[in-house]
Amino acid sequence: MLPDFNRLKVFYYIFNLKSVANAARELSITSSAVSQALNKLETELKVPLFTRLHKHLVPTLAGEQLFEIIDPFINQLQTGIKQILQAKQIPSGMIRIGSPIEFGKSYFPRIMGAFRKKYPEVVFTMNLGDPSQIFPMIRSGELDFGMVDVFLTRDQIQEDFGIYSIEPLIDEEVVMACSKEYYEMHINRDHSFENLVTKEFISYQKSSLTLRNWFKHHFNKFSLNLNRVLTVDSHQAVITGIKNQLGMGVIASHIVRRDIKQGKIIPVKTRQNDVINKISLVQLQDKVPNLTEKTFISFLKTDILSSGKSKKFVNIS
């Protein structure tokens, strides 16, 4: 059983200050109250913590051992409380963020660096993953907030969205694409539904949900029984599969902007505009952000608006 924490606090001051009277002054209580707390703690532990000499206390071995346990805890507690109070005055401490993998790797390190130039007491933890991973971590409190994309979801998300605040911030252009070699051999400018559905595909999940949504958007038809030659839970793996002529896949165009410009990857266009994937800021609806979180989220939104980030992610020309 754990001993009474108030008595441990009294013991800590007695040990540090080497007397009951000094501990009493530091704690703003009477010497009698300090002596009583020490006696009760020794009774509770069934071991003497000090040898009483005239106006002097000598710690026993048990007292030394107990202090070695308590001292780091007290120091960490004092430091932690100082940080908690400081975070109410200036942005400081840790921010825990979730993000799509490619977006997180390409965007967040830069903005984190810019933010820390203004607020050097802030540190970050970032978890990269899909919505099916990010949402539960926000719900459980493991993340303070997350950036989530929906169209490129690897699995259908089973979530109660009513508990979240979801704010779209960035438009990300999503295209069906293949390698130049695959295009010339299998597509050859025939972008009709009848031709495309007969080809090979790289899918994010067994249900082919992302592929089916692309066909629904462009042709208002659901594609059934697609020939999936690779199913893989990674955007980057889909891109690698495309480059290696495995077939067609749905990807975010800005990730392969250079390959598209160089003609190595060919987007398959139709008369419809390309799908726009919304990257949204997600927080628990009832969570009250602290000063650090509020300041960073404001910084994030300002950066997105001022840098034209959404336009950059859509424009591949």
C-alpha positions in Angstrom: 0.0 0.0 0.0 1.2 3.5 -0.8 1.8 5.7 2.2 0.0 9.0 2.7 1.4 11.6 0.2 1.1 14.5 2.6 3.3 12.6 5.1 5.9 11.9 2.4 6.0 15.6 1.6 6.6 16.4 5.3 9.4 13.7 5.4 11.0 15.3 2.3 11.3 18.7 4.0 12.5 17.2 7.3 15.2 15.2 5.5 16.3 18.2 3.4 16.3 20.8 6.2 17.6 18.4 8.9 15.1 19.5 11.5 11.4 19.4 12.5 11.4 23.2 13.2 12.9 24.1 9.9 10.4 21.9 8.0 7.6 23.4 10.0 8.6 27.0 8.9 9.0 25.9 5.3 5.6 24.3 5.2 3.9 27.0 7.3 2.6 24.5 9.9 3.4 23.9 13.5 6.4 21.8 14.7 3.9 19.6 16.5 2.0 18.9 13.2 5.3 18.0 11.5 6.3 15.6 14.4 2.9 14.0 14.3 3.1 13.4 10.5 6.6 11.9 10.8 5.5 9.6 13.6 2.4 8.4 11.6 4.6 7.8 8.6 7.0 5.7 10.6 4.1 3.8 12.1 2.6 3.3 8.7 5.9 2.0 7.2 6.7 0.1 10.5 10.3 1.3 10.4 12.2 4.3 11.9 13.3 7.0 9.4 15.4 9.1 11.7 17.5 8.6 14.9 16.5 11.4 17.3 19.5 13.2 18.8 19.4 16.4 20.9 17.9 19.0 18.5 19.2 16.9 15.6 17.8 14.1 13.3 20.1 11.5 11.7 18.5 9.6 8.8 18.4 5.8 9.2 19.2 3.5 6.2 15.4 3.3 5.6 15.2 7.1 5.7 18.0 7.3 3.1 16.3 4.8 0.8 12.9 6.5 1.1 14.5 9.9 0.2 16.2 8.4 -2.8 12.8 7.4 -4.1 11.0 10.6 -3.3 13.6 13.1 -4.3 13.5 12.5 -8.2 9.7 12.5 -8.0 9.5 15.9 -6.1 12.0 17.4 -8.6 10.1 16.2 -11.6 6.8 17.4 -10.0 8.2 20.9 -9.5 9.5 21.0 -13.0 6.3 19.7 -14.5 4.1 22.2 -12.6 6.4 25.0 -13.7 6.0 23.9 -17.3 2.2 23.6 -16.9 2.0 27.1 -15.5 4.4 28.5 -18.1 2.3 27.0 -20.9 -0.6 29.2 -19.8 1.6 32.3 -20.4 3.6 31.5 -23.5 3.5 28.6 -26.0 5.6 25.8 -24.6 5.7 22.0 -24.1 4.8 19.2 -26.5 2.2 19.2 -29.4 1.2 15.8 -30.6 0.0 15.8 -34.3 -1.3 13.1 -36.7 -0.9 13.5 -40.4 -1.2 11.6 -43.7 2.3 10.1 -44.5 3.3 12.0 -47.6 1.7 15.3 -46.5 3.4 15.0 -43.1 6.8 14.3 -44.5 6.7 17.1 -47.1 5.0 19.9 -45.1 5.2 19.6 -41.4 9.0 19.7 -40.7 9.2 23.1 -42.4 6.3 24.7 -40.5 7.5 23.2 -37.2 10.9 24.8 -37.8 9.4 28.1 -38.5 7.1 27.9 -35.4 10.0 27.0 -33.1 11.9 30.1 -34.3 9.2 32.1 -32.6 8.5 29.7 -29.7 11.6 27.6 -29.0 10.0 26.0 -25.9 7.7 24.0 -28.1 8.5 20.5 -29.2 6.6 18.1 -31.4 5.6 14.5 -31.8 4.2 13.5 -35.1 2.4 10.2 -36.0 2.1 9.5 -39.7 -0.8 7.3 -40.8 -4.1 6.8 -42.4 -7.5 8.1 -41.1 -8.2 4.7 -39.7 -5.2 5.2 -37.4 -5.4 8.9 -36.8 -9.0 9.1 -35.7 -8.7 6.6 -32.9 -5.6 8.3 -31.6 -7.4 11.6 -31.5 -10.4 10.0 -29.8 -8.2 8.3 -27.1 -6.3 11.6 -26.4 -2.9 10.2 -27.8 -2.9 13.1 -30.3 -3.9 16.7 -29.7 -5.2 17.0 -33.3 -4.6 15.6 -36.7 -4.7 16.4 -40.4 -6.8 13.7 -42.2 -7.5 12.9 -45.8 -10.6 11.1 -46.7 -10.6 10.1 -50.4 -7.4 8.1 -50.1 -8.6 6.2 -47.1 -7.1 2.7 -47.0 -10.1 1.2 -45.3 -13.7 2.3 -44.6 -13.5 4.3 -41.4 -15.9 3.1 -38.6 -16.1 6.3 -36.5 -18.7 8.4 -34.7 -17.9 11.6 -36.6 -20.2 13.6 -34.2 -17.5 13.7 -31.6 -15.1 15.4 -33.9 -14.6 19.0 -35.2 -13.6 18.5 -38.8 -12.4 21.6 -40.7 -11.3 21.3 -44.4 -8.1 23.2 -45.0 -6.4 21.9 -48.1 -7.6 20.7 -51.5 -5.4 17.9 -52.8 -5.9 16.8 -56.5 -6.3 13.1 -56.9 -5.7 11.4 -60.3 -5.8 8.0 -61.9 -2.3 7.5 -63.3 0.1 5.0 -64.9 3.6 4.9 -66.2 4.3 6.2 -69.7 5.1 2.7 -70.9 1.9 1.2 -69.5 -0.1 4.1 -71.0 1.3 3.6 -74.5 0.9 -0.1 -74.4 -2.6 -0.4 -72.8 -4.4 2.9 -72.8 -3.3 4.7 -76.0 -5.6 7.7 -75.5 -8.7 5.6 -75.0 -10.0 7.0 -71.7 -13.5 5.5 -72.0 -15.1 3.6 -69.1 -15.2 0.4 -71.2 -11.5 0.5 -71.9 -10.2 1.6 -68.5 -12.1 -1.0 -66.4 -10.5 -3.9 -68.3 -6.9 -2.8 -67.2 -4.8 -3.8 -64.3 -5.0 -1.8 -61.0 -3.1 -1.1 -57.8 -5.5 -0.9 -54.9 -5.3 0.4 -51.3 -7.7 -2.2 -50.0 -9.5 -5.4 -51.0 -12.8 -3.5 -51.5 -11.2 -1.3 -54.2 -13.1 1.6 -52.6 -10.8 4.4 -53.8 -10.7 3.0 -57.3 -14.5 2.6 -57.4 -15.0 6.1 -56.1 -12.8 7.5 -58.9 -14.9 5.7 -61.5 -18.1 6.9 -59.8 -16.9 10.5 -59.9 -15.7 10.4 -63.6 -18.3 8.2 -65.2 -21.1 8.0 -62.7 -20.7 4.2 -62.8 -19.4 1.8 -60.2 -16.6 -0.5 -61.5 -17.0 -4.1 -60.3 -14.5 -6.9 -60.5 -11.5 -4.8 -61.2 -8.3 -6.7 -61.9 -6.2 -5.8 -58.9 -2.7 -7.0 -59.4 -1.4 -5.4 -56.2 -3.2 -4.5 -53.0 -1.0 -2.5 -50.6 -1.7 -0.1 -47.7 0.7 2.6 -48.8 0.4 5.6 -51.0 4.2 5.5 -51.8 4.0 1.8 -52.7 1.2 2.5 -55.2 3.4 5.2 -56.8 6.3 2.7 -57.0 4.0 0.1 -58.5 2.9 2.6 -61.1 6.5 3.4 -62.0 7.2 -0.3 -62.4 4.3 -0.8 -65.0 2.1 -2.9 -62.7 -1.0 -0.9 -63.8 -3.0 2.1 -62.8 -3.6 3.6 -59.4 -5.2 6.6 -57.7 -2.7 9.0 -56.3 -2.2 12.6 -55.1 -0.8 14.4 -58.1 1.4 16.8 -56.2 3.5 13.9 -54.8 4.5 13.0 -58.3 4.5 16.5 -59.9 8.0 16.2 -61.2 7.4 12.7 -62.8 4.2 14.1 -64.5 6.1 17.1 -65.9 8.8 14.8 -67.2 6.2 12.5 -68.8 7.2 9.5 -66.7 3.8 9.2 -65.1 0.6 9.9 -67.2 -2.6 11.1 -65.5 -5.7 9.6 -67.1 -8.0 12.5 -67.7 -11.8 12.6 -68.5 -14.3 15.4 -69.2 -14.9 15.6 -65.5 -12.7 17.7 -63.2 -10.2 15.7 -61.2 -11.3 14.5 -57.7 -10.4 16.9 -55.0 -9.4 15.2 -51.7 -10.0 17.4 -48.7 -7.2 17.4 -46.1 -9.0 18.5 -42.9 -8.0 19.5 -39.4 -9.6 17.1 -36.9 -10.0 17.7 -33.2 -12.2 16.3 -30.5 -15.3 18.6 -30.5 -15.4 19.0 -26.7 -11.7 19.4 -26.2 -10.5 22.8 -25.1 -7.1 23.5 -26.8 -4.4 25.0 -24.6 -2.5 28.1 -25.5 0.2 26.2 -27.3 -2.2 24.2 -29.5 -4.3 27.3 -30.3 -1.2 29.3 -31.3 0.2 26.5 -33.5 -3.2 25.8 -35.2 -3.5 29.6 -36.0 0.1 29.5 -37.3 -0.7 26.5 -39.5 -3.9 28.1 -41.0 -2.1 31.3 -41.7 0.8 29.5 -43.4 -1.7 27.5 -45.6 -3.5 30.6 -46.7 -0.5 32.9 -47.2 1.5 30.3 -49.1 -1.3 29.2 -51.4 -0.7 25.7 -50.2 -4.1 24.4 -51.5 -3.5 25.9 -55.0 0.0 24.4 -55.0 -1.4 21.0 -54.2 -3.9 21.2 -57.1 -1.8 22.8 -59.8 0.5 20.3 -61.5 1.2 22.3 -64.7 
